[in-house]
Amino acid sequence: MGYTLTEKILREHLVDGSYEPGTEIGIRIDQTLTQDATGTMAYLQFESMGLSDIATDLSVSYVDHNTIQVGFENADDHLYLQSIAEKYGIYFSRPGNGICHQVHLERFGRPGKTLLGSDSHTPTGGGLGMVAMGAGGLDVAVAMGGGAYYLTCPRVINVHLTGELRPWVTAKDVVLQTLCNLSVKGNVGSVCEYTGPGIDKLTVPERATIANMGAETGVTTSIFPSDQQTRRFLAAQGREDQWIPLAPDADAVYDRTIEIDLSEVEPLMAAPHSPGNIVPVSQLKGTPVDQVMVGSCTNSSYVDLMTVAEMTRGRSLPWNVCFGVAPGSRQVLRMITRNGGLDALIAFGARILESSCGFCIGNSMSPKTGSVSVRTSNRNFKGRSGTPSANVYLASPVVAAAAALTGEITDPRELGLEFPRVEMPEKFQIDDSMIIPPLPAEKRAPIEILRGPNIGEPPRNAPLPGDLAGVVTIKVEDNITTDHIMPAGSRLKYRSNVPKYATFVFEPLDQEFPARAADLRDKGRHNVIVAGLSYGQGSSREHAAMCPMYLGVRAVVAKSIERIHAANLINFGILPLSFSDESDYDLLRQGAEILIPGIRQAVERGDQEVIASDGQSNREIRLKMNFSSRQRKILLAGGLLPYTVAQGD
């Protein structure tokens, strides 16, 4: 029986455990990436571990999130990131150079390598044949120091593509169709591996779009083979020598197969307020649109933006529509400038934004009250745009451009325009002058790490107590995202200041939660969060575990918890528990007392289940805790940071 491509790469990098789907394995990480919103804390944690050097083949620090520098905090964080990159031998991509996933695809990604990033859309690298995964910053810090990254050995889903995309149908529609087939939950511990003759004509940027938004299904990552399309892209980036052919074995066996005929895919959109709420554009046509935004790490390649430029060339933006364009990288911006695309977009009425995450994370271009915004980004959670009342629709660049042209959601096939066939260039314009390479080791010693007043120490949790005696401080419904737990937008600048950032925990849902939790913490009580299905979906932001930990949260009891967030909870010494009987969710009311006696002993013994009582009905509630031996040790220590420090002593 042959191997899938996923299995081939993971087996080559296996350093702990055996390759058995469903079990925990540890793998060697070749490359890491961080971005400034998560990177500051990741490097503070790296320092706290007492690590002296980077052990990966390559690590890159990107500044792409907090580039709107209102106040001193972001600028200070950027200076810290640049100085620590110089100190430890890390590449530093300066503000304005572009979005981490776009730039990493262009300049650093390599087929067959493993990539761990402190951003949930790191799977973009799967478009190059990498096993690229998002994780919390603490996991990335450990990997930078040479430690293994632990994950559930995945089950591999074969997304078998046949046929060829028709005009006006794009890679964004392919991943939306995949989301329609898989949904946004129930895929934890799986990888999507794309195969079949349909992939032959998909370029690397198109594959990257699919791998990027595959994160919304909840899979660990997505991956494409490394073939002649991969070679062509690397050659265009001046990196053909880094190409190697990679493919699954002909007799590889998959856990599940999904068939998608590309010739049958139609233009699709994700309607509010979930990337999984997929609707054909034809069913939404005529919906008035107030704002259109093109860009993000999903759809801001050269071909994406030049296609939009050609669609809008010689036309004028309707007076009632706001239109913004954010090139994914400085390379893309320079190329559309050289080829006349930028001029066409400006003449049409576009507002040209910095090459950064910007509007996607809600720190710029928030739409007006009650508006409809069509965006090419990957998430449309309620309030993520920065406007809680806005209705955000996710779409391909051509569907977004059609909305900008007409002022309403429009099927681009009905525009009466000739489809602009923009080809990927044979040679990209390469300029790495805004990437600062590592200094030689002998020049790093005297470098001073610069810290502004907003930068604090990473908080540490206490060891797991013998008994858990606390209160259900908040009870939330299904599909709570990390944006609900820790809002982004204007709050991002406090990510290196946990005491301040913690005052915004659950701000979109319950603004009284931080004070309530801090009061219980100060009285020596434990805070418990009760949640429904798919708790913690969305971004990799570890602050959604770190800040609740700082407020005294010791357990999350949920119907289910998403992969990265569950790992982050363990990393910060918070027990991720799930109901053995989901109907018991109804028994635990906000404000109820909750007791789990002997929790430390149960974790030490390796128990798979504990019994809690709610202090009201006196009914026993059975909770599952399926942790590996390593995870139990981390929980007992109070989190990965104290555990790692103790290991080094």
Secondary structure, 3 states (H helix, E strand, C coil): CECCHHHHHHHHHEEECCCCCCCEEEECCCEEEEEHHHHHHHHHHHHHCCCCCCCCCEEEEECCCCCCCCCCHHHHHHHHHHHHHHHHCCEEECCCCECHHHHHHHHCCCCCCEEEECCCCHHHHHHHCCEEEECCHHHHHHHHCCCCEEEECCEEEEEEEECCCCCCCCHHHHHHHHHHHHCCCCCCCEEEEEECHHHHHCCHHHHHHHHHHHHHHCCCEEECCECHHHHHHHHHCCCHHHCCCECCCCCECCCEEEEEEHHHCCCEEECCCCCCCEEEHHHHCCCECCEEEECCCCCCCHHHHHHHHHHHCCCCCCCCCEEEECCCEHHHHHHHHHCCHHHHHHHHCCEECCCCCHHHHCCCCCCCCCCEEEECCCCCCCCCCCCCCCEEEECCHHHHHHHHHHCECCCHHHCCCCCCCCCCCCCCCCCCCCEECCCCHHHCCCCCCCCCCCCCCCCCCCCCCCCEEEEEEEECCCCCEHHHHCCCHHHHHHCCCHHHHHHHCCCCCCCCHHHHHHHHHHCCCEEEEEECCCECECCCCCHHHHHHHHCCEEEEEECCECHHHHHHHHHCCCEEEEECCHHHHHHCCCCCEEEECCHHHHHHHCCCEEEEECCCCCCEEEEECCCCHHHHHHHHHCCHHHHHHHHHC
